[in-house]
């Protein structure tokens, strides 16, 4: 009888300790942002993409449309028990370059600036429906244009 009581007692204590441990606050850091000393080493109008990458390291991302800048992002996320993770700090440094690849400006943003910088992956729809191979092949029947077909005189594409 005493052993059964001890087992129950230790089981309850173990469950209580596990539930307390699961409620501990954890922080996760992700990314890299150069500090002020590293950013001051960049000479605007002189440094190029290569010298910036050598000085402060490769960027987290680069300009999306015309490769116009380097983007460095660091986030700190708070995890607390079963709650949804919360971003408590985000810093973004953008180094802009001109058409010749020379550094022209350095901009810094933070979560406190009121500028929301979404970090998410976006995928462009390629228009292919998931109907299967046979449906795709049968939908192409009759959709051939005669302008691209080779002719008997040896002409072609």
N, C-alpha and C positions, 0 to 999 in steps of 0.2 A: 504494500500500500504506500509506503514511504517513497519507493522508487518511482511509482506512478505520479505522485505529487511533484517530485523533483523534475521529472520529464516535462510535465505540464508547465511547471514554473519556468524552466529554461526555455521551453518553446515560446511562451508568452514574452519573455524577456528578449529572445532573439528576434521575434516578429516586431516588437517595439523598437529595437535598435535598427532593424532594416528600414522600418518606416521613417525613422528620424534621419537615417543616412540618405534616403531617397529625396528628402526635402532640403538637402544642403544646396546652397547656391554654387553654381559652377559658371565660369566664364570661359568662352572660347574666343581666341584671337585668330584672325584670318587676314592674310595680305601683308603688304609692306608699303610704307610711306617714308620717303627720305626725311631726315630731320633738318632743322634750319641750317646747321653747319654745312651739310651736304648740298642743300639748295643754294647756299651763298657761294659755293664753289662754281656754280654755273654762271658764265658770262654771256648775257644776252647780246645777240648780234655777232657773237664770235663762235660759240660752241655749236657743234652740229649734232645730228642724231647719234652718231657713233661716239663722240666724245661725252655726250650726256649719259649714254648707256654705260660707258666705261667708268664715269665718275660716280654715278649713284646707283647703277645696276639696271637691269632690263625692266621695262614697264610691266605692270599687271595687264594692261591692254593698250592698244594704240587707237588712233582715230578711226572711226567706223567707216566713213564714206570716202574720204580722200587721204587717209593716213596722215592727217595734219598734226597730230599731237601724241604725246605719251601720257598715259593715265596710270597713276599709282593709287591704289585703294587699300585701306585698312579698316576692318570692322571688328568690333568687340560685341559679342552676343552673350546675354545673360540667360542661363537655364536654371529654373527653379521648380523642382518637383515635377508634377504633371502639367504645369502651365505651359503655354505656348512660348517659345523662345522670343526674347525681346532684344532688339538692337539698342545698345546703350551708348555706343560711340561709333561714328563713322567719319573717317577723314579721307578726302580726295585731293590729290595734287595733279594738276593738268599742266603739262609743259607744251606750249604751242610752237609750231615751226612754220616758217614760210615755205614758198614753193621750191626754194633751193635747199631746204633741209636745215636752215640755220634757226637756232632757238630765238623766239621773239617775245614770249611772255611766260610767266609762271603764275598760276592761280591756285589758291587753296580754298577748299570748301570743307565744312564740317556739318554734322547733324544739327548743331545749334544754330547754324546760319539760316535755317528754315528752307533750305534747298533740299528737296527730296531727290536722291539719286538711287533709282531702282537698280538693283543688281539681279538680273534675271536673264535667262537664256531665251531668246526669241527665235522661232523657226519660221522660215518663209514657206508658205504652202506651195508645193510644186504642181498642184492641179491633178495629180494622179489619184484616182479613186481606188479604193480597196475592193474592187469587184473581182479580182482574180485575173489570171493570165488570159483565159479564153474570152472573157468579156472585153478586155482591152484589145485583143486581136480582132474580135468581131466588130468592135466599134470603129476600127480603122478601115474596114472594107468599104469601098466607094468614096473614100476621102483622099484619093490621089489626085494631084494636080498635073495636068499634061505638060506644064512648062518645064518641069525638072526631069522628064523622061528622056533617055537617049533616043536619037533619031537614026534612021537607016543610013544617012549620009555621013555618019561618023561623028556628028556633033554630040555634045553631052552636057554635062553639068557645067 
